Amino acid sequence: MGLFKSEEEKAAAAAARAEEDRLEALRRQEANNERVRQQWLASPVGGAEAALAAGERFYEVQLAVNEQERDAMFGDRRYAASGQVTSAATTLGQIEAIGWRLEHVGYVYQVTGQSSSSRVFVSGEDTAVSGVTVGIYLFRNPAFA
């Protein structure tokens, strides 16, 4: 049974495989599109777009604007420090371009770690604190102004 297939049967089997491959490629593309959509919605601009479409009155986003990493060195009052400053201006401009209006800005410092070392010739320890400065941006929907 089916040891020798006719040309029509071979063509039908090949067409069925091609259709299965096409459907699998379509499923992979849809899964990829959904993953990209979820990443977009998780971004500040994507979240702002979704909140505006949902008719929200306010949209808040928190963006890191400065990161400092410090390390206390043994016996020294100086600290080894490195940092990175990033600008939120582009992201804020993109959110306003969607239709939001920046209403309020605040900043907080979040401690991410600390380093301690003993002092030389003096009692006690030196401590260096590492952290991130986060900007908290509140936007208002102009439709509710």
N, C-alpha and C positions, 0 to 999 in steps of 0.2 A: 504494500500500500504506500504509494508516494515515492517509491524508489526511483522511478523514472518519471519526471514531470514533463508535461507538455509545455510548449512555448507559452501558451496562454497562462498556465499555472505559474510558470517562472516569472512572467511579466506581472501577474497579479501579486505575487509574493514580493517582488522588488518594489512595486508601487506601495504596498502595505508598509514595508520597511521605510521607504522614503517618507511616507505620511507620518509614521511614528517618529522619525528623526525630526521632521518639521515641527511636530507638536512638542517634542522635548526641547527643541531650540526656542520655541515660543514660550514655554514654561520658564526656561532659564532667563530669557529676556525680561519676562514679567517680574520674576523674582529680583533680578538686578535693578529694574526700574523702581520696584518697591523699596529696595535697600537704599538707592540713591535718594528717593523721596523722603525716607525716614531720616537720612543724614541731613538733608536740606532743612527739614522741619526742626531738627535738633540744633541747627545753627542759629545765631542771633537774628539774621535777616529772614531766614525761613520761618522762624517762630513769630517774628513780627508780621510777616505776610499772613500767616494762618490766624493770628489773633485779630488782625484787621478784618479778615474775611468773616470771622466769627462774630464781629460786631463788639469786640471788647472795648471798654472805655479807656483802659490803661494797659501799657505793656512795659514790663521791667526786664532789663537785661544787665547782667553782671559780667564785666570784662576785666581781665588782669591787665594792669597798665605798667607795673614795675615789679620786677622780681629781684630780690637781694639774697645772696647766699654768703654768709660770713662764717669764718672759722677762727676761733681763739687759738693763738699760738703759745706754746709753753714758755713762760718767763717773759713774755713781751706784752706791752700794753697796746700794741697795734694789732689790727685784725687783717687777715687775708680776706678780701671781699671780691666778689664778682657779681655782676648784675646785668639785667636786660630790661630795657625800656621799650615798650611797644605803644603805638598810637592807636587809639580807638576811633580816630576821626573818620576814616574810610567807612567803617562799619556803621557809625552813627549817621553819616551822610546817606548811606544806602537805606537805612531804616526810615529816615525822613523822606527820602525819595519815594518810598512806598506810600506815604501819606500820614505818617505819625509826626508829631511835633514834640521835640525835647522839652520837658516840663521841669525836671529837677535832676541834679547830679549830686552824688555824695561819694565819699571815699572811705574805705576801711583798710586796716592793715591786718592781715591774717598771718599769724606766726606759723611757720612750717617746720621749724626745728631750732635747736640751739646747740652750741658747742662751748665746753668749759675747759679751762686749763689752769694749772696751779701757777701762782706768781713766784718769781724768784726774789729772795731777800725780804719778802713781805708775806704776811699771812693772807689767806683767802684765795679766791679764784677769780679769774676773768671769765666772763660769759659773753658770747657773741650770739645774737639772735638773727635767724634767717626768716624771711617771709615774703609775702606778696601783697602789693597794694592793689586793691580791687576797686574799680569804679562801678557805682550802682547808678544806672541811668533809667529814669522814669519818663515814659512818653505818654502823651495824651492823644486820644483819637479826636481830630478836629470836628468830627461830626457831632460830638457831645460838648463842644466848647460853650 
